Amino acid sequence: MTTTTSAAARRYYSLEQADFQRLEHAAYLKGLLRPFPFKGKGVLTEWANQCHALRDDVIELAQQRVLVQANAYPFRLLPVELAQQTTGAGTVFLRWRRPDRSAMGVALWQALLTSPATPDTLIDDLYAMEVDRIVLNMQISLLHTLSRQAQECAAKVAQAHAVYLRRRGDPPVVAPPSSLEDSLT
């Protein structure tokens, strides 16, 4: 039994470098190993926002390139589906689950791949889909963590700066209201 399918018989097309090209030009890692001397929290906040936006772009890529294919024929006929799961923090990950949502996890994919009921012609596609799912979830998780850590770091820098200014006897810096609603409160 061979599970190698020709390119013409493929039903799922893995992500390629071209899919990431727009994302790769983002400067998200440029800010990771640079000093932030006396520049305040703004640089860190900006970098956190870049990481957050890039995370959202990777989620969009997963939705548009992977989930669209995974929910199309013939994959939608399988007893296991690839779906998105949104966490409490608003991050979206790709998960294998039963259509009735009675079970979730990679064990479902493993059972699907080893089941004699799964057509041999889908084995390569299902493997490629799983590899894309694993890598995209890792990328989403890392970007989410980087963004959250940078935000926390920015808050700590702002707190340290306030203590420093108090010690020097400088008046605290009050940020202007960001909206009309803020100025009314």
Stockholm file with secondary structure:
# STOCKHOLM 1.0

chainA/1-185         MTTTTSAAARRYYSLEQADFQRLEHAAYLKGLLRPFPFKGKGVLTEWANQCHALRDDVIELAQQRVLVQANAYPFRLLPVELAQQTTGAGTVFLRWRRPDRSAMGVALWQALLTSPATPDTLIDDLYAMEVDRIVLNMQISLLHTLSRQAQECAAKVAQAHAVYLRRRGDPPVVAPPSSLEDSLT
#=GR chainA/1-185 SS CCCCCCGGGCSCCCCCHHHHHHHHTSCTTTTTTSCCTTCCSHHHHHHHHHHHHHHHHHHHHIIIIIIHHHTSTTGGGSSSEEEEEECTTSCEEEEEECTTSSCBSHHHHHHHHHCTTSCGGGHHHHHHHHHHHHHHHHHHHHHHHHHHHHHHHHHHHHHHHHHHHHHHTCCCCCCCCSSHHHHHC
#=GC SS_cons         CCCCCCGGGCSCCCCCHHHHHHHHTSCTTTTTTSCCTTCCSHHHHHHHHHHHHHHHHHHHHIIIIIIHHHTSTTGGGSSSEEEEEECTTSCEEEEEECTTSSCBSHHHHHHHHHCTTSCGGGHHHHHHHHHHHHHHHHHHHHHHHHHHHHHHHHHHHHHHHHHHHHHHTCCCCCCCCSSHHHHHC
//
